[in-house]
Amino acid sequence: METKNNKKILVGLNNPGSKYDNTPHNIGKVFLEWLVEKLVEDNKIESGMKWKEDKKILSKVLEITIGHKDIILILPKTFMNNSGLAVVKALNYYKIDIKGLMVVHDEADMLIGKSKLGFSHSAAGHNGVDSIIQNLKTQSFWRYRIGIRPIDISESKYQFKAGDYVVKNMTKENQKILLNSFEKYYLDIMRWIVNS
């Protein structure tokens, strides 16, 4: 499933601003930043590469090459609900086919530490994904969903309000669970890069 120019875009959904850095909604950004560090550690890309703000596509951008694949990493600078504006601008600017798009985001319906790669699914209540679908006018793109639902919250006992939870700071315990899962996420994303 090659794109026209063999490039791919990895998008880490987030809300801009330091006050959101430690919230579940920003796990897409946190993971992509970790991914870059991991790629340097594994000698897959050069060290010292810097994210750059690109106002043309409303995002922070880092262009890397893994093997023979050119990968554009973007962190939208829009708020979550307007993520689609940045994604459309990035796809058009880099002339990348939609099948070369991967959106990494939090998933409140999945237990923390779990993850799932999928293609062409509905937004399922995620406002950032919904914005992308609305702007692209299709849901035919790749998504990597990272579970953020705390283990100690059972739907049978509590009314889990995802809208409130996703913008509150995570506990250190939940941060640790996610960080310990990043290696698995890394392997999943690398397989997608190599095989798609």
C-alpha positions in Angstrom: 0.0 0.0 0.0 2.6 2.6 -1.1 1.7 6.3 -1.2 2.4 8.2 -4.4 5.7 9.6 -3.3 6.5 7.0 -0.6 6.1 9.5 2.2 4.1 9.0 5.3 2.7 11.3 7.9 2.5 10.4 11.6 0.2 12.8 13.6 0.3 13.1 17.3 -3.0 14.6 18.5 -2.7 17.0 21.4 -3.8 20.3 22.8 -1.1 23.0 22.6 0.2 24.6 25.8 2.3 23.3 28.7 -0.7 22.9 31.0 -1.9 20.0 28.8 1.5 18.2 28.6 0.6 15.7 31.3 -3.0 15.0 30.3 -4.3 11.8 28.6 -5.5 13.8 25.6 -1.8 14.6 24.8 -0.6 11.0 24.7 -0.2 11.1 20.9 2.3 14.0 21.2 4.1 12.4 24.2 4.5 9.2 22.3 5.8 10.8 19.1 8.4 12.8 21.1 9.4 9.6 22.8 9.5 7.8 19.4 12.1 10.3 18.1 14.3 9.7 21.1 14.0 5.9 20.7 14.9 6.1 17.0 18.0 8.1 17.9 18.9 5.6 20.6 18.5 2.7 18.1 20.7 4.6 15.5 17.8 4.7 13.0 18.0 8.5 12.7 20.7 11.1 13.5 20.7 12.8 16.9 20.2 16.5 17.3 17.2 16.7 15.0 14.8 19.5 16.1 11.1 20.0 15.8 10.2 23.2 13.8 7.1 25.2 13.9 5.5 25.5 10.4 2.7 28.0 10.3 1.7 26.9 6.8 0.4 23.6 8.2 -0.4 24.8 11.7 2.0 22.3 13.3 5.3 21.5 14.7 7.1 19.3 12.2 10.1 16.9 12.1 11.1 15.2 8.9 13.0 11.9 9.2 14.0 9.0 7.0 13.7 5.4 8.2 15.2 2.9 5.7 13.9 4.2 2.4 10.8 5.7 3.9 10.4 9.5 4.4 8.3 10.1 7.5 6.8 13.5 8.4 6.0 13.7 12.1 3.5 16.5 13.0 2.1 17.8 16.2 -0.9 20.1 15.4 -0.8 23.5 17.1 -4.5 23.8 16.8 -6.6 22.7 19.7 -7.9 19.1 19.6 -11.3 20.0 18.1 -9.6 21.6 15.1 -7.0 18.9 14.4 -8.4 18.3 11.0 -7.4 21.7 9.7 -3.7 20.9 10.4 -3.9 17.4 9.0 -5.5 18.5 5.7 -2.9 21.3 5.2 0.0 18.8 5.9 -1.3 16.2 3.4 -1.8 18.8 0.7 1.6 20.6 1.4 3.6 17.3 1.3 1.4 15.8 -1.4 0.8 12.6 0.5 -1.9 10.2 -0.2 -4.4 9.7 2.6 -3.4 6.0 2.9 0.0 7.3 4.1 -1.6 9.0 7.1 -1.4 7.6 10.6 -3.1 9.4 13.5 -1.9 8.5 17.0 -4.4 9.4 19.7 -5.8 8.6 23.1 -8.7 6.1 23.4 -10.9 6.5 26.5 -12.8 3.3 25.8 -9.6 1.2 26.0 -7.8 0.3 29.2 -4.6 2.2 29.9 -1.6 0.5 28.4 -3.6 -1.3 25.7 -3.4 -0.2 22.0 -4.9 -1.0 18.7 -4.0 -0.3 15.1 -7.0 0.2 12.8 -8.0 1.5 9.4 -11.2 3.3 8.4 -13.1 3.5 11.7 -15.6 6.1 13.0 -14.5 8.8 15.5 -16.3 7.0 18.3 -16.7 10.3 20.2 -13.1 11.5 19.9 -13.4 15.2 18.9 -9.9 15.4 17.3 -10.5 12.3 15.1 -14.0 13.7 14.2 -12.4 17.0 13.1 -10.0 15.0 10.8 -12.8 12.9 9.4 -15.0 16.1 8.8 -12.1 17.9 7.1 -10.9 15.0 5.0 -14.5 14.0 4.2 -13.6 10.4 4.8 -12.6 8.0 7.6 -10.3 6.0 5.4 -7.0 6.5 7.2 -4.9 4.7 9.7 -5.2 5.3 13.4 -3.2 4.1 16.4 -5.4 4.2 19.5 -3.7 4.3 22.9 -5.8 3.3 25.8 -6.0 5.8 28.7 -8.9 4.4 30.8 -7.6 4.0 34.3 -7.7 0.4 35.6 -9.3 1.4 38.8 -12.4 2.8 37.0 -15.1 0.2 36.3 -18.0 1.3 34.2 -20.3 -0.8 36.4 -19.4 1.2 39.5 -18.7 4.7 38.1 -19.9 7.0 35.4 -16.6 7.6 33.6 -16.7 11.1 32.1 -14.0 10.9 29.4 -14.5 14.6 28.5 -13.4 15.7 32.0 -10.7 13.0 32.5 -8.8 13.6 29.2 -7.8 17.1 30.1 -6.7 16.5 33.7 -3.2 15.6 34.8 -2.4 11.9 34.9 -1.3 10.2 38.1 2.3 9.1 38.3 1.1 5.5 38.4 -0.8 5.9 35.1 2.1 7.7 33.5 4.3 4.8 34.4 1.9 2.3 32.9 1.9 4.2 29.6 5.7 4.7 29.5 6.2 1.0 30.1 3.9 0.3 27.1 5.8 2.6 24.7 8.2 -0.1 23.5 5.2 -2.2 22.3 3.7 0.9 20.5 7.0 1.5 18.9 7.2 -2.0 17.4 3.6 -1.6 16.1 4.4 1.7 14.4 7.6 0.4 13.0 5.8 -2.5 11.4 3.3 -0.1 9.9 6.1 2.0 8.5 7.9 -0.9 6.9 4.9 -2.9 5.7 2.4 -0.2 4.5 
